[in-house]
Amino acid sequence: MTSFSPSVHVSKAQVRQFLVDCQCLDGTASPNPKTVMHKLECIQIDPVALVGRNQDLVLNARTGICESELLDQWLAEGEIVEYHANAASLMPVEDFPLLKGIQRRLFARLEPELKALGSVAEQVAERIEREGPLPARAFDATFRVAGYWDNRGPQTKVTSHALNLLHDMGILRVVGRVGNQRLFDLTLRGLSDAVRGSWENITEEAADAGLLEKYLRAYRVVDWKDPRFGWQPGPFQKRRQMVMTLVSQGKLTPITVDGVAMPYFILTSDLDALDAYQGRAEEDIDEVPIRFLPPLDNLLWRRQRAVDLFDFEYAWEIYTPEMKRRYGAYVMPMLAGSRLIGRVDLRSHRKENTLQVLGIWWEPGIDVNPNLRLRLGQGLESFAQNLKLTGIRVADNWPNR
């Protein structure tokens, strides 16, 4: 393993507290969701909504606000943008120019596939230019092609595939949502003069450098084995070289975490903040609120980091065959203070206006005493209220270990 000098020695408890605070999960963050949106840098989106949309649940865990209309309103008003970062994500609109490098590379890679669609893509783009924002359902097409998610032959409307390609290539931009339907418009239309000018003038190299810095601020504690490093996928050796360059430039500092073999790195500008947690005792989990994190929460993006620093193994089992699931389809980790203490399988039932608890699993070593159970009950009640559900229903045969 490559060694670096100097390396800052930290405990797991110290780096956990630092990360939870950076993620606005310490309970002291501004309740203003826009402030949280900017501090997080990026929020991953997903259409699965067995409990709620991932993006809404991310904000809820930090602000107590869970309104699906809120993010959709920001998107429609041009305050945030949707594109690829940590997968499909939302981010402040002023960061849109940082995506130019990704868009240009996707343009070069996808252009042959777009041309293979013939005049369809041109007709789609021309209609949007003429009529303004449109969803995929606004286009009639009987011809089917193999789209991004088709693994059983052609099932995607040719016009829908054209929209996806035009979006990924940076020709169109998502400017709103109606339910799960995206509204597409011309990329630069609707952007402020400042954002449009920045996008037009920024070089790909400058955009990539800015996106890397944004990634580092979003993750705070990073490792070069992360396949999403810098939100610019590449081979391991490239990621490793990027880290070494940042260390040599003084932008990153290596840290050695007690009992962890993986080399981790932190923004050098964060060293004082990290040092402030040295020797600080972690919160008593019986005395702090329990928060429920969605499967694609920012704190959970790097699963190996959760194992190394939080001693918590987590896999989202939504796409795992039911008989092979260890827990459940939408298991949400439970955060108490700076510790991940267990997981709970929940469902929202809008027609019944209830939150269903299908199961709960405590982590080994957790003292499940009456006070902790009380905290869990309070957390579930608060969570249900945030989702605007009035009742909680517990499965008769729920696992409670």
WOGIQUI-V159253 format. One record per residue. N is the residue number from 1. PHI is phi in radians with two decimals (999 if undefined). PSI is psi in whole degrees, -180 to 180 (NA if undefined). D_CENTER is the distance of its C-alpha to the mean C-alpha in Angstrom with 1 decimal. Layout:
n->N phi->PHI psi->PSI d_center->D_CENTER
n->N phi->PHI psi->PSI d_center->D_CENTER
//
This chain:
n->1 phi->999 psi->135 d_center->30.0
n->2 phi->-1.13 psi->135 d_center->30.1
n->3 phi->-1.83 psi->148 d_center->31.0
n->4 phi->-2.18 psi->151 d_center->30.3
n->5 phi->-2.48 psi->132 d_center->32.4
n->6 phi->-1.47 psi->157 d_center->31.9
n->7 phi->-2.09 psi->137 d_center->29.2
n->8 phi->-1.55 psi->127 d_center->28.1
n->9 phi->-1.59 psi->127 d_center->28.6
n->10 phi->-2.38 psi->159 d_center->26.3
n->11 phi->-1.61 psi->162 d_center->26.0
n->12 phi->-1.08 psi->-43 d_center->23.0
n->13 phi->-1.04 psi->-41 d_center->23.5
n->14 phi->-1.10 psi->-49 d_center->23.5
n->15 phi->-1.27 psi->-30 d_center->20.3
n->16 phi->-1.09 psi->-48 d_center->18.6
n->17 phi->-1.08 psi->-41 d_center->19.8
n->18 phi->-1.05 psi->-48 d_center->18.8
n->19 phi->-1.12 psi->-45 d_center->15.2
n->20 phi->-1.07 psi->-40 d_center->15.1
n->21 phi->-1.19 psi->-42 d_center->16.8
n->22 phi->-1.09 psi->-30 d_center->14.7
n->23 phi->-1.51 psi->9 d_center->11.6
n->24 phi->1.10 psi->31 d_center->14.0
n->25 phi->-1.93 psi->12 d_center->14.6
n->26 phi->-1.52 psi->-2 d_center->18.2
n->27 phi->1.55 psi->-3 d_center->19.6
n->28 phi->-1.97 psi->0 d_center->21.0
n->29 phi->-1.16 psi->156 d_center->18.3
n->30 phi->-1.03 psi->136 d_center->19.5
n->31 phi->-1.24 psi->-6 d_center->19.2
n->32 phi->-1.25 psi->113 d_center->18.7
n->33 phi->-1.11 psi->-27 d_center->15.2
n->34 phi->-1.17 psi->-38 d_center->15.7
n->35 phi->-1.09 psi->-43 d_center->16.3
n->36 phi->-1.13 psi->-42 d_center->13.1
n->37 phi->-0.97 psi->-43 d_center->11.2
n->38 phi->-1.25 psi->-38 d_center->13.2
n->39 phi->-1.19 psi->-35 d_center->13.0
n->40 phi->-1.32 psi->-20 d_center->9.2
n->41 phi->1.33 psi->-33 d_center->9.7
n->42 phi->-2.91 psi->141 d_center->6.6
n->43 phi->-2.23 psi->127 d_center->4.2
n->44 phi->-1.32 psi->142 d_center->2.9
n->45 phi->-1.97 psi->155 d_center->6.4
n->46 phi->-2.78 psi->141 d_center->8.8
n->47 phi->-1.32 psi->-18 d_center->12.6
n->48 phi->-1.11 psi->129 d_center->13.4
n->49 phi->-2.43 psi->51 d_center->14.6
n->50 phi->-1.14 psi->-30 d_center->16.9
n->51 phi->-1.97 psi->-49 d_center->16.2
n->52 phi->-3.04 psi->172 d_center->14.2
n->53 phi->-1.22 psi->143 d_center->11.4
n->54 phi->-0.93 psi->-46 d_center->7.9
n->55 phi->-1.08 psi->-36 d_center->7.4
n->56 phi->-1.27 psi->-37 d_center->10.8
n->57 phi->-1.24 psi->-29 d_center->10.6
n->58 phi->-1.09 psi->-47 d_center->8.0
n->59 phi->-1.16 psi->-39 d_center->10.8
n->60 phi->-1.06 psi->-42 d_center->13.5
n->61 phi->-1.08 psi->-21 d_center->12.9
n->62 phi->-1.88 psi->-24 d_center->13.7
n->63 phi->-2.15 psi->-16 d_center->16.1
n->64 phi->1.37 psi->6 d_center->17.7
n->65 phi->-1.88 psi->126 d_center->17.1
n->66 phi->-2.37 psi->81 d_center->15.7
n->67 phi->-2.15 psi->114 d_center->17.1
n->68 phi->-1.11 psi->-26 d_center->15.8
n->69 phi->-1.25 psi->-22 d_center->18.2
n->70 phi->-1.11 psi->-55 d_center->16.8
n->71 phi->-1.15 psi->-36 d_center->13.8
n->72 phi->-1.11 psi->-37 d_center->16.1
n->73 phi->-1.17 psi->-44 d_center->18.8
n->74 phi->-1.05 psi->-40 d_center->17.0
n->75 phi->-1.14 psi->-45 d_center->16.3
n->76 phi->-1.16 psi->-32 d_center->19.9
n->77 phi->-1.51 psi->-1 d_center->21.2
n->78 phi->1.37 psi->19 d_center->19.6
n->79 phi->-1.47 psi->-25 d_center->17.8
n->80 phi->-2.31 psi->164 d_center->14.4
n->81 phi->-2.28 psi->159 d_center->13.8
n->82 phi->-2.06 psi->127 d_center->11.9
n->83 phi->-2.92 psi->-174 d_center->11.8
n->84 phi->-1.41 psi->124 d_center->10.6
n->85 phi->-2.43 psi->-98 d_center->8.7
n->86 phi->-1.48 psi->74 d_center->5.9
n->87 phi->1.17 psi->-158 d_center->7.4
n->88 phi->-1.16 psi->125 d_center->8.0
n->89 phi->-2.55 psi->164 d_center->6.4
n->90 phi->-1.93 psi->145 d_center->8.4
n->91 phi->-2.69 psi->162 d_center->10.2
n->92 phi->-0.99 psi->143 d_center->13.7
n->93 phi->-1.07 psi->-31 d_center->16.5
n->94 phi->-1.14 psi->-15 d_center->18.3
n->95 phi->-1.57 psi->-3 d_center->15.9
n->96 phi->-0.97 psi->-40 d_center->16.6
n->97 phi->-1.03 psi->-24 d_center->19.5
n->98 phi->-1.21 psi->-12 d_center->17.4
n->99 phi->-1.56 psi->-2 d_center->16.3
n->100 phi->-1.07 psi->-40 d_center->20.0
n->101 phi->-1.09 psi->-44 d_center->20.4
n->102 phi->-1.08 psi->-45 d_center->17.8
n->103 phi->-1.08 psi->-42 d_center->19.5
n->104 phi->-1.17 psi->-39 d_center->22.9
n->105 phi->-1.20 psi->-39 d_center->22.3
n->106 phi->-1.18 psi->-35 d_center->21.0
n->107 phi->-1.02 psi->-48 d_center->24.0
n->108 phi->-1.12 psi->-37 d_center->26.4
n->109 phi->-1.34 psi->-35 d_center->25.0
n->110 phi->-1.68 psi->-10 d_center->24.8
n->111 phi->-0.97 psi->-44 d_center->27.9
n->112 phi->-1.05 psi->-38 d_center->30.3
n->113 phi->-1.19 psi->-37 d_center->28.4
n->114 phi->-1.15 psi->-43 d_center->28.4
n->115 phi->-1.10 psi->-31 d_center->32.2
n->116 phi->-1.16 psi->-17 d_center->32.8
n->117 phi->-1.43 psi->-4 d_center->32.0
n->118 phi->1.22 psi->-136 d_center->35.1
n->119 phi->-1.43 psi->-7 d_center->35.5
n->120 phi->-1.03 psi->-48 d_center->32.8
n->121 phi->-1.09 psi->-41 d_center->30.0
n->122 phi->-1.12 psi->-40 d_center->32.5
n->123 phi->-1.16 psi->-39 d_center->33.5
n->124 phi->-1.09 psi->-49 d_center->30.0
n->125 phi->-1.10 psi->-40 d_center->29.3
n->126 phi->-1.15 psi->-39 d_center->32.7
n->127 phi->-1.17 psi->-41 d_center->32.4
n->128 phi->-1.13 psi->-40 d_center->29.1
n->129 phi->-1.08 psi->-36 d_center->30.9
n->130 phi->-1.42 psi->-40 d_center->33.8
n->131 phi->-1.80 psi->-18 d_center->32.3
n->132 phi->1.67 psi->-168 d_center->29.0
n->133 phi->-0.96 psi->132 d_center->25.5
n->134 phi->-2.42 psi->148 d_center->25.8
n->135 phi->-1.58 psi->169 d_center->23.8
n->136 phi->-1.07 psi->-32 d_center->24.4
n->137 phi->-1.23 psi->-11 d_center->26.8
n->138 phi->-1.30 psi->-11 d_center->29.1
n->139 phi->-1.91 psi->126 d_center->30.2
n->140 phi->-1.62 psi->131 d_center->32.7
n->141 phi->-2.75 psi->130 d_center->33.0
n->142 phi->-1.62 psi->-23 d_center->34.6
n->143 phi->-1.30 psi->134 d_center->34.0
n->144 phi->-1.98 psi->145 d_center->31.1
n->145 phi->-2.28 psi->170 d_center->29.4
n->146 phi->-1.40 psi->105 d_center->27.0
n->147 phi->-1.48 psi->-172 d_center->23.6
n->148 phi->-1.03 psi->-38 d_center->20.2
n->149 phi->-1.90 psi->12 d_center->19.9
n->150 phi->-1.52 psi->120 d_center->23.7
n->151 phi->-2.10 psi->9 d_center->25.0
n->152 phi->-2.27 psi->42 d_center->28.3
n->153 phi->1.64 psi->176 d_center->29.8
n->154 phi->-1.11 psi->120 d_center->29.5
n->155 phi->-2.34 psi->-7 d_center->27.9
n->156 phi->-1.70 psi->135 d_center->26.1
n->157 phi->-0.99 psi->139 d_center->28.1
n->158 phi->-1.05 psi->-35 d_center->29.1
n->159 phi->-1.21 psi->-36 d_center->28.1
n->160 phi->-1.16 psi->-39 d_center->24.6
n->161 phi->-1.16 psi->-38 d_center->24.3
n->162 phi->-1.08 psi->-42 d_center->25.7
n->163 phi->-1.07 psi->-44 d_center->23.2
n->164 phi->-1.09 psi->-43 d_center->20.3
n->165 phi->-1.15 psi->-46 d_center->22.2
n->166 phi->-1.09 psi->-35 d_center->23.1
n->167 phi->-1.18 psi->-50 d_center->19.6
n->168 phi->-1.13 psi->-30 d_center->18.3
n->169 phi->-1.44 psi->-3 d_center->21.5
n->170 phi->1.47 psi->12 d_center->20.9
n->171 phi->-1.50 psi->-36 d_center->23.9
n->172 phi->-2.06 psi->160 d_center->22.2
n->173 phi->-2.35 psi->143 d_center->19.2
n->174 phi->-1.32 psi->123 d_center->17.4
n->175 phi->-2.07 psi->6 d_center->19.0
n->176 phi->3.07 psi->172 d_center->18.5
n->177 phi->-2.46 psi->143 d_center->18.0
n->178 phi->-2.17 psi->100 d_center->20.6
n->179 phi->1.18 psi->-126 d_center->19.2
n->180 phi->-1.67 psi->3 d_center->17.2
n->181 phi->-1.48 psi->124 d_center->19.5
n->182 phi->-1.46 psi->145 d_center->18.3
n->183 phi->-1.82 psi->125 d_center->20.9
n->184 phi->-1.84 psi->141 d_center->21.7
n->185 phi->-2.48 psi->173 d_center->23.8
n->186 phi->-1.05 psi->142 d_center->25.1
n->187 phi->-0.96 psi->-48 d_center->22.6
n->188 phi->-1.56 psi->-12 d_center->24.6
n->189 phi->-1.25 psi->131 d_center->26.1
n->190 phi->1.64 psi->-13 d_center->25.1
n->191 phi->-1.37 psi->151 d_center->23.6
n->192 phi->-1.15 psi->161 d_center->25.6
n->193 phi->-1.02 psi->-38 d_center->28.3
n->194 phi->-1.15 psi->-46 d_center->26.6
n->195 phi->-1.20 psi->-42 d_center->23.3
n->196 phi->-1.09 psi->-44 d_center->25.3
n->197 phi->-1.13 psi->-39 d_center->27.7
n->198 phi->-1.12 psi->-42 d_center->25.1
n->199 phi->-1.12 psi->-41 d_center->23.5
n->200 phi->-1.20 psi->-33 d_center->27.1
n->201 phi->-1.68 psi->-21 d_center->28.3
n->202 phi->-1.23 psi->142 d_center->25.5
n->203 phi->-1.47 psi->161 d_center->26.2
n->204 phi->-1.07 psi->-39 d_center->23.8
n->205 phi->-1.11 psi->-44 d_center->24.4
n->206 phi->-1.17 psi->-38 d_center->23.6
n->207 phi->-1.11 psi->-45 d_center->20.4
n->208 phi->-1.10 psi->-40 d_center->19.3
n->209 phi->-1.13 psi->-41 d_center->20.4
n->210 phi->-1.18 psi->-37 d_center->18.5
n->211 phi->-1.18 psi->-38 d_center->15.2
n->212 phi->-1.07 psi->-44 d_center->15.9
n->213 phi->-1.10 psi->-38 d_center->16.6
n->214 phi->-1.13 psi->-43 d_center->13.4
n->215 phi->-1.01 psi->-46 d_center->11.5
n->216 phi->-1.10 psi->-38 d_center->14.0
n->217 phi->-1.23 psi->-33 d_center->13.5
n->218 phi->-1.26 psi->-41 d_center->9.8
n->219 phi->-1.55 psi->-38 d_center->10.6
n->220 phi->1.23 psi->-48 d_center->14.2
n->221 phi->-2.10 psi->118 d_center->15.5
n->222 phi->-2.24 psi->164 d_center->15.4
n->223 phi->-2.46 psi->153 d_center->17.4
n->224 phi->-1.40 psi->-4 d_center->18.8
n->225 phi->-1.50 psi->-7 d_center->18.4
n->226 phi->-1.14 psi->116 d_center->14.6
n->227 phi->-1.13 psi->-16 d_center->14.8
n->228 phi->-1.73 psi->14 d_center->11.9
n->229 phi->-0.91 psi->126 d_center->13.8
n->230 phi->1.25 psi->4 d_center->14.0
n->231 phi->0.96 psi->31 d_center->11.9
n->232 phi->-2.38 psi->79 d_center->15.4
n->233 phi->-0.90 psi->140 d_center->16.2
n->234 phi->-2.92 psi->174 d_center->19.7
n->235 phi->-1.14 psi->160 d_center->22.1
n->236 phi->-0.97 psi->-43 d_center->22.1
n->237 phi->-1.10 psi->-35 d_center->25.1
n->238 phi->-1.16 psi->-44 d_center->23.5
n->239 phi->-1.11 psi->-42 d_center->20.5
n->240 phi->-1.08 psi->-42 d_center->23.1
n->241 phi->-1.16 psi->-37 d_center->25.2
n->242 phi->-1.06 psi->-44 d_center->22.5
n->243 phi->-1.12 psi->-46 d_center->22.1
n->244 phi->-1.06 psi->-38 d_center->25.9
n->245 phi->-1.14 psi->-43 d_center->26.3
n->246 phi->-1.13 psi->-35 d_center->24.0
n->247 phi->-1.17 psi->-44 d_center->25.9
n->248 phi->-1.12 psi->-28 d_center->29.2
n->249 phi->-1.45 psi->-6 d_center->28.3
n->250 phi->1.43 psi->8 d_center->27.6
n->251 phi->-1.46 psi->-31 d_center->24.0
n->252 phi->-2.06 psi->149 d_center->22.7
n->253 phi->-2.21 psi->132 d_center->24.6
n->254 phi->-1.24 psi->145 d_center->24.6
n->255 phi->-2.20 psi->145 d_center->24.4
n->256 phi->-1.90 psi->118 d_center->26.1
n->257 phi->-1.75 psi->132 d_center->24.7
n->258 phi->-0.86 psi->126 d_center->27.4
n->259 phi->1.30 psi->11 d_center->27.5
n->260 phi->-2.09 psi->125 d_center->24.7
n->261 phi->-1.41 psi->-31 d_center->25.9
n->262 phi->-1.10 psi->130 d_center->22.7
n->263 phi->-1.31 psi->127 d_center->23.1
n->264 phi->-2.02 psi->161 d_center->20.4
n->265 phi->-2.41 psi->149 d_center->20.3
n->266 phi->-2.30 psi->150 d_center->19.6
n->267 phi->-1.01 psi->129 d_center->20.1
n->268 phi->-1.01 psi->-34 d_center->23.8
n->269 phi->-1.17 psi->-13 d_center->23.4
n->270 phi->-1.66 psi->0 d_center->21.6
n->271 phi->-1.06 psi->-42 d_center->24.6
n->272 phi->-1.12 psi->-40 d_center->26.4
n->273 phi->-1.12 psi->-42 d_center->23.5
n->274 phi->-1.12 psi->-41 d_center->23.1
n->275 phi->-1.09 psi->-27 d_center->26.8
n->276 phi->-1.11 psi->-19 d_center->27.0
n->277 phi->-1.67 psi->0 d_center->25.7
n->278 phi->-1.08 psi->124 d_center->28.3
n->279 phi->1.36 psi->-2 d_center->30.4
n->280 phi->-1.35 psi->131 d_center->28.7
n->281 phi->-1.24 psi->142 d_center->28.8
n->282 phi->-1.25 psi->156 d_center->25.7
n->283 phi->-1.10 psi->150 d_center->25.8
n->284 phi->-1.25 psi->117 d_center->27.9
n->285 phi->-1.13 psi->-18 d_center->25.6
n->286 phi->-1.34 psi->-13 d_center->28.4
n->287 phi->-2.00 psi->4 d_center->28.3
n->288 phi->-2.13 psi->155 d_center->24.7
n->289 phi->-1.11 psi->151 d_center->22.6
n->290 phi->-1.70 psi->128 d_center->20.3
n->291 phi->-1.92 psi->147 d_center->16.7
n->292 phi->-1.91 psi->121 d_center->14.8
n->293 phi->-1.74 psi->134 d_center->11.2
n->294 phi->-1.23 psi->162 d_center->9.5
n->295 phi->-1.01 psi->-29 d_center->9.0
n->296 phi->-1.90 psi->30 d_center->5.2
n->297 phi->-1.10 psi->149 d_center->5.3
n->298 phi->-0.97 psi->-37 d_center->4.9
n->299 phi->-1.15 psi->-22 d_center->8.5
n->300 phi->-1.80 psi->2 d_center->8.4
n->301 phi->-0.91 psi->-46 d_center->6.6
n->302 phi->-1.73 psi->99 d_center->10.3
n->303 phi->-1.08 psi->-38 d_center->12.4
n->304 phi->-1.15 psi->-34 d_center->15.6
n->305 phi->-1.14 psi->-37 d_center->14.9
n->306 phi->-1.09 psi->-38 d_center->14.6
n->307 phi->-1.18 psi->-49 d_center->18.0
n->308 phi->-1.19 psi->-43 d_center->19.6
n->309 phi->-1.74 psi->-29 d_center->18.8
n->310 phi->-1.93 psi->-1 d_center->18.3
n->311 phi->0.93 psi->43 d_center->20.6
n->312 phi->-2.33 psi->116 d_center->18.2
n->313 phi->-1.62 psi->129 d_center->17.8
n->314 phi->-2.47 psi->135 d_center->15.1
n->315 phi->-2.40 psi->136 d_center->14.7
n->316 phi->-1.41 psi->119 d_center->13.3
n->317 phi->-1.73 psi->17 d_center->16.7
n->318 phi->-1.05 psi->-33 d_center->16.3
n->319 phi->-1.78 psi->8 d_center->17.7
n->320 phi->-1.53 psi->132 d_center->20.2
n->321 phi->-0.90 psi->140 d_center->23.7
n->322 phi->-0.93 psi->-41 d_center->24.7
n->323 phi->-1.19 psi->-18 d_center->27.5
n->324 phi->-1.75 psi->-2 d_center->25.4
n->325 phi->-1.25 psi->138 d_center->22.8
n->326 phi->-1.47 psi->-34 d_center->23.2
n->327 phi->-2.15 psi->-84 d_center->21.7
n->328 phi->-2.88 psi->175 d_center->20.3
n->329 phi->-1.20 psi->-35 d_center->18.2
n->330 phi->-2.34 psi->61 d_center->15.7
n->331 phi->-1.37 psi->129 d_center->16.2
n->332 phi->-1.92 psi->123 d_center->14.2
n->333 phi->-1.06 psi->146 d_center->14.8
n->334 phi->-1.83 psi->125 d_center->17.0
n->335 phi->-1.91 psi->126 d_center->16.8
n->336 phi->-2.18 psi->112 d_center->20.2
n->337 phi->1.13 psi->-120 d_center->20.6
n->338 phi->-2.00 psi->25 d_center->19.0
n->339 phi->-2.15 psi->140 d_center->19.6
n->340 phi->-1.59 psi->111 d_center->17.9
n->341 phi->-1.83 psi->-6 d_center->21.0
n->342 phi->2.95 psi->-166 d_center->20.4
n->343 phi->-2.60 psi->153 d_center->18.6
n->344 phi->-2.41 psi->139 d_center->19.6
n->345 phi->-1.75 psi->116 d_center->19.6
n->346 phi->-2.13 psi->159 d_center->19.5
n->347 phi->-2.49 psi->141 d_center->20.3
n->348 phi->-1.69 psi->130 d_center->20.8
n->349 phi->-2.05 psi->97 d_center->24.2
n->350 phi->-1.18 psi->-38 d_center->24.7
n->351 phi->-1.15 psi->-36 d_center->28.3
n->352 phi->-1.57 psi->-9 d_center->29.3
n->353 phi->1.06 psi->39 d_center->27.2
n->354 phi->-2.30 psi->156 d_center->26.2
n->355 phi->-1.83 psi->122 d_center->23.5
n->356 phi->-1.73 psi->133 d_center->24.4
n->357 phi->-1.80 psi->110 d_center->24.1
n->358 phi->-1.57 psi->-24 d_center->24.6
n->359 phi->3.14 psi->156 d_center->24.4
n->360 phi->-2.45 psi->140 d_center->23.6
n->361 phi->-2.31 psi->120 d_center->23.8
n->362 phi->-1.52 psi->149 d_center->24.4
n->363 phi->-1.25 psi->151 d_center->23.8
n->364 phi->-0.98 psi->139 d_center->27.2
n->365 phi->1.55 psi->-7 d_center->29.1
n->366 phi->-1.40 psi->127 d_center->27.7
n->367 phi->-1.43 psi->101 d_center->30.8
n->368 phi->-1.48 psi->79 d_center->30.2
n->369 phi->-1.65 psi->171 d_center->32.8
n->370 phi->-0.98 psi->-36 d_center->33.7
n->371 phi->-1.17 psi->-39 d_center->31.9
n->372 phi->-1.17 psi->-40 d_center->28.6
n->373 phi->-1.09 psi->-37 d_center->29.1
n->374 phi->-1.09 psi->-44 d_center->29.9
n->375 phi->-1.07 psi->-39 d_center->26.6
n->376 phi->-1.10 psi->-46 d_center->24.8
n->377 phi->-1.06 psi->-42 d_center->26.9
n->378 phi->-1.12 psi->-40 d_center->26.2
n->379 phi->-1.11 psi->-41 d_center->22.4
n->380 phi->-1.16 psi->-40 d_center->22.7
n->381 phi->-1.10 psi->-45 d_center->25.0
n->382 phi->-1.12 psi->-41 d_center->22.8
n->383 phi->-1.11 psi->-44 d_center->19.7
n->384 phi->-1.07 psi->-42 d_center->22.1
n->385 phi->-1.11 psi->-41 d_center->23.4
n->386 phi->-1.08 psi->-33 d_center->20.1
n->387 phi->-1.45 psi->1 d_center->19.6
n->388 phi->1.10 psi->38 d_center->23.2
n->389 phi->-1.91 psi->139 d_center->24.6
n->390 phi->-1.73 psi->-13 d_center->28.0
n->391 phi->-2.32 psi->160 d_center->28.6
n->392 phi->-2.17 psi->128 d_center->27.3
n->393 phi->-2.07 psi->126 d_center->28.6
n->394 phi->-1.83 psi->129 d_center->28.8
n->395 phi->-1.07 psi->139 d_center->29.6
n->396 phi->-1.05 psi->-36 d_center->33.1
n->397 phi->-1.90 psi->30 d_center->32.3
n->398 phi->-1.16 psi->139 d_center->28.9
n->399 phi->-1.24 psi->135 d_center->28.5
n->400 phi->-2.43 psi->85 d_center->28.7
n->401 phi->-2.05 psi->NA d_center->28.8
//
